[in-house]
Amino acid sequence: MPPEAKGTIVRGTLTMINDALHDGDLPDNLTVLGDLLIHNNPITMLPNNLVVVGDLSIGDTKISELPESLKVGGRIYNMGTPLYVDRLPRRPATTACDASDGLDL
């Protein structure tokens, strides 16, 4: 597990497309050991302390900013959101998760 893993842990990809996902539906301290795909949902914010080992895709949502506590090991896809590229966090690569963190899948 990544050292950041705590709370709810999802092994594999979590896909929520056209699910009417609203703020608060995803728990704080969520760790996804794969990709997190949230598309075409009215959600405006991600939970605190979210860790995504793979890619985070938030296309066609109303998310306009990312929480400071967010950790993503892959890429962030934000097509069709009010989130502008200049608002994406610029953090050193050492804060991202990757397979070398000792994932036990």
Order of alpha helices (4+ residues) and beta strands (2+ residues): beta-beta-beta-beta-beta-beta-beta-beta
